[in-house]
């Protein structure tokens, strides 16, 4: 079965910068320790990086992971 390489960017918002960072780390950890059913070979790529949402002013944190995705035949 074919595999595709992808770069996933995840952004999370929270009440303050520390909580946004902690949530981003949790999400990144959950992605990295996946079960391998759809995504395989996930590894951290960058971040988490702090930021502020330009529209709402809410603190955010963003990170990226690289992954391989198994193609699935739709019938």
N, C-alpha and C positions, 0 to 999 in steps of 0.2 A: 504494500500500500504506500502511496506517495506521502511525503512529509513536506511541510512548508515551514520556513523559518519566519518568525514574526517578532516584532518589537512591541511590547504592550506598555502603554503609559497609563498609570493609575493616579488619580488625583482625589484626595479626601479633604473634607472641610470639617472644622470642629470649633469649639468655643474659644480656644486660645492656641498659640503656636505649639506649645509643648504637647497638648493633647492631640493636635493634628499630626505631629511627628510620631507620637506613640501609636496612633491609629494606622498611619502609613507603614510603620515597622511591622505591626501585627498583620496587615494585609499582605505585605511582601513575604513575611514568614509563611503565611498560609498558602500563598502561591508556590513558593519554593518546595514546601513539603506536601505537594499534591499526591494523588493516588496514581497518576500516570495514565488514566483512562482516555483522555483526549489530548491533554498537553503533556509533552515529554521534554526532558532535558531543560527544565527551567532554571535560569541562573540570574542573579541580580545584575543589573547593568549600570544604574545610576540612581543617586538619591538615597534617602528622601531629602528633598530640597524644600525649604520653607517659602511661603509666598502669601500674598493677600489677594483675595478675589476683587478684581477691579470694579465689579458691579455692586457687590454687597458689602465689601470691606471685611468680610469674614476671613479668619486665618485659614490657610490651607497648606497641604504638603503634597508633593508629587514625587513619584519614582517610576523607573522603568525596569522591566525584566525582559530578557531574551528567552524565547521558547521555540520548540518545534511542535507543530500541530499535525496530528494525523488526519489525513483526508478520510471522509466517510462517504460511502456511496449512498445516494438517496434514490430509492426505488419507488 
